[in-house]
Amino acid sequence: MKERKNNKGKSNWKIILAVILLLSLMTLLTRYYGSSDVGDYSDTAKFFAGKYSAKLRTSHPLSYGLLHSPFVKLTNNFLPLKLSSVLWISLLIISVYYLSNKNRKTLFLFVTTPVIWYMAPWISPLPLSCFLFLWAYYFIKKYDEKQNLKYLLYSGLLVGLIWVFWEAIIYFAIVLIICFLYNKKLSHFFYFLFFLLVGVMPKLIIDYIFFGFPFYSILKHFFAVIAFSFYGSIYGQTENRTLINLLPTLLIIPIYTLVFFTKKNFIKYKKETIFIILSLLMTWIAGSQIRYVSITIPIIILLLGEILNEKQFKIQIIIFLILTLLAINPYIIQIKYETNCSDFHSFLLNFPNLELKPFTEDLLLKDINEIAKEHPNQVFVVGNRPDDYQTLADVYWGSDVKEFVSIQDYSLFLENETTVFKKTVCSSSKISNRRELCISASLEKFNDKTNYNAIKYALSLDKNIDLDNFKLIKKYKLIYLFEKIEE
């Protein structure tokens, strides 16, 4: 009996190692490295590695990019950031295996779930956050069972540490607190909160060092969420919460999540079920993005491993395998070709219009290298979109370009302005009131040392440039080069 158990244990480890190897191979081969917010983390790593020919503009904490910057500097590419995701997913797989008491059924469910295959090549703190949050959940559940405050300490520290790298975890943390601390002493909530703040200290220190204000990232994220929720982004973007856009995310969620709503399971897993419901609701509010589901899926799988009977288990595995094959298919395509169906979400929604073409970044890099050779050590304005400069700075690893400048910054210079964006909200009295209460928030440009007067050239990904005093002098494969007209 003991020998059979040992053989099963060895077999399970072979499965884990095989999955890790396949995840690593897929991540190494595919040219895909994510879509949403990826540039914020990769550009930060490249900036602190001294390889970024532009100013840094990121809406997310510096910490994740900063952590990887030495490895990016060493390798001169983004591969360390991609392999980092595989590392955290590997630790997540091992954690699920151990937390399930080495349940083979749970292991099979987790290694076939599409989420881990979907997230593996992404440059993102999500895999790290998922790994740490799973343990935060485990410890707060242990506290709930044993009423031992040391488990609450561990959970608070882990949530705080995740917050160092990923701002959105605070919303999942609030749900976790509501579900597991609502019937506990108020003092225990403050105990958890204290250690959460201890865990987030590295973030405060980093913000103080680089921005001179320890709450820079926290407040920036908070006000950005408010502004985006009510007014959209500063570039007019809004989230798409239509049913068709939600479909890929719904497919990723295990179909047998519905078993939590049976009377027996709801009574047994009441707190977990409420947490799952509220978390998935937040995923929809956040724009129906698959990556946010990755926080909840490991917890769902842990519970399903205990609940599902043999027939349900087999059905769920078959569904997972089909979805996983669909999820990795775009990544396999992107070993050789760029496609408009770059991930599972776009693959499902755009499949009838699948397009294959050479990689844009290769063509851009060829253009930039040629431009830099012809016009070395120059500062280039890049348009027409405010963040097109990031696209060029992201693909270029050389040292012959002095700086890529956003057309937005150059336009502000021409107008002698420093305000990038400003919003003022005022009260509206119904009486003859002499004063109204107004609250204003703005994004400002300070500490800009670029000599805009000396700029001679502009680059555009369009046929024109939205600047009056520049003329087209050469077209490359994708980039148009413009020269300033001297008055």
Secondary structure, DSSP 8 states (H G I E B T S, - for coil): -HHHHHHHHHHHHHHHHHHHHHHHHHHHH-----SSSHHHHHHHHHHHTT---B----SS-SHHHHHHHHHHHHHTSSHHHHHHHHHHHHHHHHHHHHHTTS-HHHHHHHHH-HHHHHHTT--SSHHHHHHHHHHHHHHHHHHHHH--HHHHHHHHHHHHHHHHH-TTHHHHHHHHHHHHHTTS-HHHHHHHHHHHHHHTHHHHHHHHHHHS-TTHHHHHHHHHHHHHHHH--TTS------HHHHHHHHHHS-GGGGGGGSHHHHHHTHHHHHHHHHHHHHHHHTTS-HHHHTTTHHHHHHHHHHH--HHHHHHHHHHHHHHHHHHHHHHHHTTT-EES--SHHHHHHHGGG--EE--HHHHHHHHHHHHHHHSTTEEEEEESSTTHHHHHHHH---SSEEEEEEHHHHHHHHTT--EEEEEEEE---SS--S---EEEEEEE--S----GGG--EEEESSSS-S-TTEEEEEE-SS-EEEEE---
